[in-house]
């Protein structure tokens, strides 16, 4: 274990600053390569996690829009779904910003969408109190639809399919 490795465990901020200084100076031999690699890998993973979190929320709201909106708007005449629309808009905006700032994470979008959809499906079932089987087992939206600011899925007429 070298000095920099020990510094990583004792004072992360000082380790990061020293690592940056060494890289800028072109001094590579004293670098704590193991921790540097670990940090770089974590950075990529955190960008993917951020994308997955936003997709999960967006997809769950698209499902609620598609499968519960008509039911609620018939029950409450003043229900307009503004909060859902706002959430959909915000998540799409944040996802597009994220993809613009970190273009490399875009290559993971198809796989992340598959993962996020499974969680979104469970979340939508939980939040709507609808049976999970009502929602498709695979994501019914294309990547273009998911990111398209004007796309809202066609609403489905639901028969009473609530849990319990």
C-alpha positions in Angstrom: 0.0 0.0 0.0 1.5 3.3 -1.1 1.1 6.7 0.5 -1.7 7.7 -1.8 -3.6 4.6 -1.1 -3.4 5.3 2.6 -4.5 8.9 2.0 -7.6 7.5 0.1 -8.7 5.7 3.3 -7.9 8.6 5.6 -8.9 11.7 3.6 -10.7 11.2 0.3 -10.7 14.9 -0.6 -7.0 15.2 -0.2 -6.5 12.0 -2.2 -8.6 13.3 -5.0 -6.7 16.6 -5.1 -3.3 14.9 -5.0 -4.4 12.5 -7.7 -5.5 15.4 -10.0 -2.2 17.3 -9.3 -0.2 14.2 -10.2 -2.2 13.6 -13.4 -1.8 17.2 -14.5 1.9 17.1 -13.8 2.2 13.8 -15.8 3.6 12.0 -12.8 2.0 8.6 -13.1 4.2 6.3 -11.0 3.0 7.6 -7.6 -0.7 7.2 -8.6 -3.0 4.9 -6.6 -4.2 3.0 -9.7 -6.5 0.6 -7.9 -8.5 3.3 -6.2 -8.4 5.5 -9.3 -9.8 2.7 -11.5 -12.5 2.0 -8.8 -13.5 5.7 -8.8 -13.7 5.9 -12.6 -15.8 2.7 -12.7 -18.2 4.1 -10.0 -18.6 7.3 -12.0 -19.9 5.5 -15.0 -22.2 3.4 -12.8 -23.6 6.4 -11.0 -24.5 8.0 -14.4 -26.2 4.7 -15.3 -28.1 4.6 -12.0 -29.2 8.2 -12.4 -30.6 7.3 -15.9 -32.3 4.2 -14.5 -33.9 6.1 -11.7 -35.3 8.7 -14.0 -36.6 6.1 -16.5 -38.3 4.2 -13.7 -40.3 7.3 -12.6 -41.1 8.2 -16.2 -42.2 4.8 -17.2 -44.4 4.3 -14.2 -46.1 7.6 -14.9 -46.6 6.6 -18.6 -48.2 3.4 -17.4 -50.4 5.2 -14.9 -51.4 7.7 -17.7 -52.3 4.8 -20.0 -54.0 2.5 -17.5 -55.6 4.7 -14.9 -56.2 8.2 -16.2 -59.7 7.5 -17.7 -60.8 5.8 -14.6 -59.8 8.8 -12.4 -61.1 11.4 -14.8 -64.5 9.8 -14.9 -64.6 9.6 -11.1 -63.4 13.1 -10.5 -64.5 15.6 -13.1 -61.8 18.1 -12.2 -59.0 15.4 -12.5 -56.7 16.6 -15.3 -53.6 14.6 -14.6 -51.5 17.8 -14.3 -49.2 16.3 -11.7 -48.6 13.2 -13.9 -48.0 15.4 -16.9 -45.5 17.6 -15.0 -43.7 14.5 -13.7 -43.5 13.0 -17.2 -42.2 16.4 -18.6 -39.6 16.8 -15.9 -38.3 13.3 -16.2 -38.0 13.5 -20.0 -36.2 16.8 -19.7 -33.8 15.5 -17.1 -33.2 12.3 -19.1 -32.4 14.3 -22.2 -30.1 16.6 -20.3 -28.4 13.6 -18.8 -27.9 12.0 -22.2 -26.6 15.3 -23.6 -24.1 15.8 -20.7 -23.0 12.1 -20.6 -23.4 10.9 -24.2 -21.5 7.6 -23.5 -24.3 6.5 -21.2 -26.7 6.4 -24.1 -25.3 3.1 -25.3 -26.7 1.5 -22.2 -30.2 3.0 -22.6 -31.9 -0.1 -24.1 -30.6 -2.4 -21.3 -31.4 0.2 -18.6 -34.9 0.6 -20.0 -35.5 -3.1 -19.7 -34.4 -3.0 -16.1 -36.2 0.2 -15.2 -39.4 -1.0 -16.8 -39.7 -4.0 -14.5 -39.4 -1.8 -11.5 -41.8 0.8 -13.1 -44.4 -1.8 -13.7 -44.3 -2.9 -10.0 -44.3 0.8 -8.9 -47.3 1.6 -11.1 -49.2 -1.4 -9.8 -48.5 -0.4 -6.2 -49.4 3.3 -6.7 -52.6 2.6 -8.7 -53.7 -0.4 -6.7 -54.2 -2.2 -10.0 -53.1 -5.8 -10.5 -49.6 -6.0 -11.9 -50.8 -8.4 -14.7 -52.7 -5.5 -16.3 -49.5 -3.9 -17.3 -47.5 -5.5 -20.2 -44.6 -7.7 -19.1 -42.2 -5.9 -21.5 -42.0 -2.2 -22.1 -44.7 -1.2 -24.6 -43.0 2.0 -25.6 -40.1 2.5 -28.0 -37.1 4.5 -27.0 -38.2 7.3 -29.3 -41.7 7.4 -27.6 -40.2 7.4 -24.2 -38.0 10.4 -24.9 -40.5 12.3 -27.2 -41.9 15.3 -25.3 -45.2 15.1 -27.1 -45.9 11.3 -26.7 -48.5 10.2 -24.3 -49.8 6.6 -24.6 -53.4 6.0 -25.6 -55.5 5.6 -22.6 -57.1 2.2 -21.9 -60.6 1.7 -20.6 -60.2 -0.4 -17.5 -62.8 -2.7 -16.0 -62.6 -2.9 -12.2 -59.3 -4.7 -11.9 -58.2 -3.5 -8.5 -56.4 -5.5 -5.9 -58.3 -6.9 -3.0 
